[in-house]
């Protein structure tokens, strides 16, 4: 699943190409991906409008239009967005096409068709619960050590599940949650309130660091993820624990293990993470 770093890289690779382009038509092969409004309403809200900007909130991509409306994409497991010049071969899993005034197209492709797309009027962000209730993102001014400490002091759940809760921290997913805990040397089944001040400080730094590194490396590609130009990320070459079950820890050579925490596969070093 694309997480904050991957979605940010997609945004960066597309924003300059999309700004000031007009959407002249749409081709929607799988209408059920449009979650709001209905198909006709969606088209009426976007066709003929110019793109003002492309932003991101957590794992959501938002295209701002000149009438104040927003096109919102949640890529989920296998969704991807790509800008294609006229005459360029498309993606075999194309589900939605936005035709632009310069002859290019913006393609939404999705192998497993789990993603969602919305066209929202100003003030309609509440229609997407994950967007309207999202907590502060790593690297933001709102995400402070004081904020993280105040939540963890009251947390009776496992720290891995805490990190995946988008109401607490926006944008973290399974890959980067495992990496945060590995870097901070915290066992994923620890109860949040059990963390010491020093451990919370280490975790806070680790969260910001793994997100920074993921963006620097163009995101993590195992299967489907591509940026807006169709390029793979290479952060998978630098992962500490995720996807490395049975391989030696980079720090102590103990073999990385995998367990399930809150229904999610979780990778950790049994020696380093306590």
N, C-alpha and C positions, 0 to 999 in steps of 0.2 A: 504493500500500500504506500503510495506517495505520502510522505510526512512533510513537516514544515520545510526542511531544506530542499526537497525535490520540488514542492509546489513553488517555492521562492525562485528556484532556478528556472522553472517553466515561465514564471512571470517575467523574469529578467530577459529571457530569450525572446519574448513576444511583445513586450510593452511598446518598444520603439517602432516595431513594424505595424502595430495596430492603431496607434494614436493617429487621430484625424482621418482614419479610414471610415467610409460609410458602408453599412451593411445594406446591400441592395436586394438580397433575397436569402431565403434559407431552404435547405433540403433536409427533411427530417425523416429518416428511414425507420426509426424506432420511437414512436411518439410516447411510449410509456416512460421514457427517461425524463420527459418534461413533467416535473412535479407541480409546477404552478406557473401561470394559470393553465387553462386547457390549451390545446395546440393552436387554435385560432387566436386566442388571446395572447399567447406567447409571441406569435409571429407579428401581431399588430403592435406589440410593445417594442419590437427590435428592428423590424424592416423599415428602412429609410432613415434610420438614426445613425449619427456619427459617434465614433468611439472617442471618448475624452481621455480615459486612462484605464490602466489595468492594475489592480491592487490585490493584496492578499490578506486574509485574516485566518490564522491558524492553517488548516488544510484546505480552506476554501479560496477559490480564485474569483475575483469580482471584476467585471468589465463595466465601467461607468459610461453611460450614454449621455448625449447632449440634452435629452429631455429629463434628466435626473433619474431615469430608470437604471436598474442594475441587472446584468446577466450574471448569475452565480453558478459556478461549477463546483461540485464535490466529486472528486475523482474516484474515491473509495479504492477498491482493490486494483483495478486494471485500467482505469480511465486515463486518457492522455489527450493533450491538445497540441496541434501542430499547424504551423503556417506553411502553406504551399503556394509557390508561384504558379502562374498559369501554365498548364501543360505538364506539370510535375506529377509523377505517379503517386496515387493516394495510398491510404492505409487500408488493408483488406478488412479491417474491423470498424470502418467508418460508420458512425450512427447518425451524426448530425453535421451538416455543412453550412457555414456562413459564407455567402458569396460577397466579396468586397469590391469596392468601386474601381480598384486598380487591376482587376482580373485575377487577383490572388484569392485563396480561400483559407478560412480557419476551420480545421477539421477537429471534431470531437470523435475519437475512436475509443472503443471499450470492448475488450475481449469477452469478459464475463457479464457485461451489461449491468453492473451493480451501481454505477455512478448516477448522479442526479443533477438536473439542470433546472434553473428557475429564472423567471423574468419578474423582478420585483419593482413595484412603484416606490417612490420615496416614502420612507417610514414603514415599509413592509418587511423589514428584516426579521421581525418577530415570527414570521411564518416558518422560519428555519430555526428550530429550537437550538441546534448545535451552534449556530452563529450568534444568536441573541444571548445565550448564556455562557459564552466562552470566557475563560479566565485569561489573565495576561500572558503574553507570549515570552519565551526566553529572549534575552537581549533587549527587551523593552524597558522603558523607564518605570513601568508599573510592576515589573517582576523584580522584586527586591529580596534581600535576605530576610528582612523583617516580615515581608508578606509570606514567604515560604515557611519561616519559623512559626508564625502565628497559626498556620494551617496544620503543620505537622504536630505541634504540641497537642492538638485536639484529635488527631487522627488515630483511630483504633483499627484501621485496615492495613493490609500489607502494602509496603512501600511501592512495589511494582504496580499494583492496581491504582494506587494514589497517583502515580506519574501518568497513567493512561487516562485519568479522568479529565476531560477537556474543560470542565467547570473550574478546575484548579489551575491547570497550565494548558494553554492553547497550543496545539501543533505537535505535541509529542505522540509518537506511536510506538509500536512494539520494538522496532529496531533500535531507535534512539533511547528508549527507556532502558533497555538492556545495557546499552553502551554507557549511559549515565551512571548506572549502578556499578558497572565494572570499573569505570574510571575513579569513582568515589570509594570503591572497595566496600560496598554495602551489599549484604546478602538480600536477594529480592523478596524473601518472605518475612523480613523484619517488619514489625509493627511501626507505623510512622512515629508514634509518640515515644518510641524507645530510642530514637536517634539522639545522640548527644549534640551539643552546640557545635562541636568540632566536625561531627559527621554531617550536620546540616550545612555548614559552611562548605565542606568538601563537595556535597551533592549540588549545592547552588552553583559552584564554580564548574562542576562537571556538566551540568545541564547546558549552561551557556557555551562551554567549550565544544561539546559534541555537535551542537547545532552550528556553531561557527565552522567547525571542521567539515561537516557535511555539506554546507554551502560552498566552502572553498573547493571541495573535491567534485562539485557538480552533481551531488546527490549519490544515492546508492541504487545500483541496478543489479537485480538478480534475474528478472525475467522481463517484465513489461515496461518498466519505467523508461521514458525518453524525455528529453527536454523539448522545447517548442521547435527545435530544428531537427528533431529525430535522433539526437546524439545521446549515448549512454553516459551515466555518471561513473565515477571510479572510486567512490568512497568505500565500496565493498572490499577494496584492496587494503584498507586500513582499519577494519573492524577489530575490536578487541575480543568480543565473545560471540556476537550474533552470527548464527550460521556456521559456527566453528566447533560443533559438538564432536568430542573425541580428539580434537587437535590440542597441542600444547599451549598453555597460557604464555603470552609474550613476556610476562613478568617473572613467573616462577616455574614454568614448564609442567605444572599440573594439568591434567586433561580437562578441557571445558566440558561441563555437563549441561543437560537440558531437562527441565522439569516443567510442570504446568502450574501457572499461578493465575487464578481468576479466569480460567479457561483459555489462557494465552500461553503459547510455547515460550519458555524463558531460559535464556542461556547465561551461565555464570561460571566463575572459577571457584571451585570449592576450597581452595587454599587462600586466595587473596580476599575474597568477599566474606565478611563476617557480620 
